[in-house]
Structure formats: C-alpha cells, structure tokens
C-alpha cells in the first residue's frame, strides 16, 4: 500500500512486515525509484529470525526485500544498489552466497560496511536497497 508522504515522495507500507522501530516507512518512492529502508531479519511480530546465524538472517532479509519489491510491481532484477551493514567482515562469504541465490545473474551495485553495532541482540546485518519501480504510485 502506498500513501502520500510529502511533495512527490510516497510511503510504501507492506502488510505482514514488522512495524517500523522508529519514525520511518518500509520504503519510499520518488519518481521511478524505490528506496528500501534498512532491513533486519525480523518476522511480522518483530522477533529476530536466525539469531546469531548470518545466512538465515540474510535469507530472511532478502525475502522481506522481495515482498517490498513485489508491492510496487518490481523484482530483484530491478534492484540498482544494495548496501549491507555487517558487524563482522568474516561473514562476507556467507552473505555473498545468499546474494547469489537471490540475484542469480543480476549484479546490482553494492557496498559492504562494517559497523560497531546494530539494533537488537543477535542481529548480524542490515540491508538497504534502491530499485526501479515498474508501475507508478497510486495517488
């Protein structure tokens, strides 16, 4: 569901996702671009999936990303940029395997950033993305 935010920015609210932990939208659309907020491996009740398991967390986050993309008629093939925030750079290989399963032959631009902390006990990574929107927002 998309709702007007300010000016030509539209909020994307996706049913079945954990409610935002603060004052932000699941994603926003401006023009033909979708900006997906940083995603954690949370189920619809806000409980962490795959505590201390980077592969389970990455897989869950990418599945959540797919739900957001589908809400606006897009897919992983429309993802232009991914930013991954990770606590431990030694998890890069496992995260990369998850990325390969999700993106297959599509290779979006990407940034990997090591951070000193993330929200939630047991959270190992957070992923945000920018994608193209296949259908215009409904006003």
C-alpha positions as CSV (number, residue, x, y, z in Angstrom):
1,X,0.0,0.0,0.0
2,X,1.4,3.4,-0.9
3,X,0.4,6.6,0.8
4,X,1.5,10.2,0.1
5,X,4.2,11.4,2.4
6,X,5.5,14.8,1.4
7,X,5.6,16.5,-2.0
8,X,6.4,13.8,-4.6
9,X,7.6,11.2,-2.1
10,X,5.2,8.3,-1.4
11,X,5.4,5.9,1.6
12,X,5.3,2.2,0.9
13,X,3.7,0.1,3.7
14,X,3.8,-3.6,3.3
15,X,1.3,-5.8,5.1
16,X,2.9,-8.6,7.1
17,X,6.1,-6.9,7.9
18,X,7.2,-6.0,11.4
19,X,6.2,-2.4,12.3
20,X,9.0,0.1,12.0
21,X,11.0,0.5,15.2
22,X,11.0,4.3,14.8
23,X,9.7,7.1,12.6
24,X,10.3,5.7,9.1
25,X,8.5,3.9,6.2
26,X,9.2,0.4,4.9
27,X,10.2,2.1,1.7
28,X,9.6,5.3,-0.2
29,X,9.0,6.1,-3.9
30,X,10.0,9.2,-5.7
31,X,9.8,9.3,-9.4
32,X,10.6,5.8,-10.7
33,X,12.9,5.0,-7.8
34,X,12.2,2.8,-4.7
35,X,14.3,3.4,-1.6
36,X,14.0,0.4,0.8
37,X,14.8,1.2,4.4
38,X,17.4,-0.8,6.3
39,X,16.0,-4.3,6.9
40,X,16.7,-6.5,9.8
41,X,15.8,-10.2,10.0
42,X,12.5,-9.6,11.8
43,X,9.4,-11.7,11.5
44,X,5.9,-10.0,11.4
45,X,5.9,-9.8,15.2
46,X,9.3,-8.0,15.3
47,X,11.1,-11.1,16.6
48,X,14.6,-11.8,15.3
49,X,14.9,-14.7,12.8
50,X,18.1,-16.7,12.8
51,X,19.7,-15.3,16.0
52,X,23.5,-15.4,15.5
53,X,23.1,-17.1,12.1
54,X,24.2,-14.7,9.3
55,X,22.9,-17.0,6.5
56,X,19.4,-17.3,8.0
57,X,19.3,-13.6,8.6
58,X,20.5,-12.7,5.1
59,X,18.0,-15.1,3.5
60,X,15.2,-13.6,5.6
61,X,16.1,-10.1,4.8
62,X,16.3,-10.8,1.1
63,X,12.8,-12.5,1.3
64,X,11.5,-9.3,3.0
65,X,13.1,-7.2,0.3
66,X,11.3,-9.3,-2.3
67,X,7.9,-8.6,-0.6
68,X,8.6,-4.9,-0.7
69,X,9.7,-5.0,-4.3
70,X,6.6,-7.0,-5.3
71,X,4.3,-4.4,-3.6
72,X,5.4,-1.9,-6.2
73,X,5.4,-4.4,-9.1
74,X,9.2,-4.8,-9.1
75,X,11.6,-7.7,-8.6
76,X,15.2,-8.3,-7.6
77,X,16.1,-7.7,-11.3
78,X,15.1,-4.0,-10.7
79,X,17.5,-3.5,-7.8
80,X,20.2,-1.0,-8.7
81,X,22.1,-0.7,-5.4
82,X,22.4,-2.7,-2.2
83,X,24.1,-1.5,0.9
84,X,24.9,-4.1,3.6
85,X,25.9,-3.2,7.1
86,X,27.6,-6.0,8.9
87,X,29.2,-6.5,12.4
88,X,31.8,-8.9,11.3
89,X,33.5,-8.9,7.9
90,X,34.3,-12.6,8.2
91,X,30.6,-13.1,7.3
92,X,31.1,-11.6,3.8
93,X,31.4,-15.0,2.1
94,X,28.2,-16.4,3.7
95,X,26.3,-13.2,2.8
96,X,27.6,-13.3,-0.7
97,X,26.2,-16.9,-1.2
98,X,22.8,-15.6,-0.1
99,X,23.1,-12.7,-2.5
100,X,24.0,-15.1,-5.4
101,X,20.9,-17.2,-4.6
102,X,18.7,-14.1,-4.7
103,X,20.1,-12.1,-7.5
104,X,21.4,-15.0,-9.7
105,X,22.9,-13.3,-12.8
106,X,21.8,-9.8,-11.9
107,X,24.6,-7.8,-10.3
108,X,23.5,-4.6,-8.6
109,X,26.0,-2.0,-7.4
110,X,26.9,-2.9,-3.8
111,X,28.6,-1.5,-0.7
112,X,29.6,-3.5,2.3
113,X,30.2,-1.6,5.5
114,X,31.4,-3.0,8.8
115,X,29.7,-1.3,11.8
116,X,30.2,-1.4,15.5
117,X,26.6,-2.2,16.4
118,X,23.1,-2.8,15.1
119,X,19.7,-2.7,16.7
120,X,18.7,-5.9,18.6
121,X,20.6,-8.6,20.4
122,X,21.9,-11.2,17.9
123,X,21.4,-9.0,14.8
124,X,24.4,-9.5,12.5
125,X,23.5,-7.5,9.4
126,X,21.1,-4.8,8.0
127,X,20.5,-4.4,4.3
128,X,19.0,-1.4,2.4
129,X,18.4,-1.1,-1.3
130,X,17.5,1.2,-4.2
131,X,15.4,-0.2,-7.1
132,X,13.5,0.9,-10.1
133,X,9.7,1.0,-9.9
134,X,7.8,-0.8,-12.6
135,X,4.5,0.8,-12.0
136,X,3.8,4.3,-10.9
137,X,2.5,5.1,-7.4
138,X,-1.3,5.1,-6.8
139,X,-2.4,8.5,-5.5
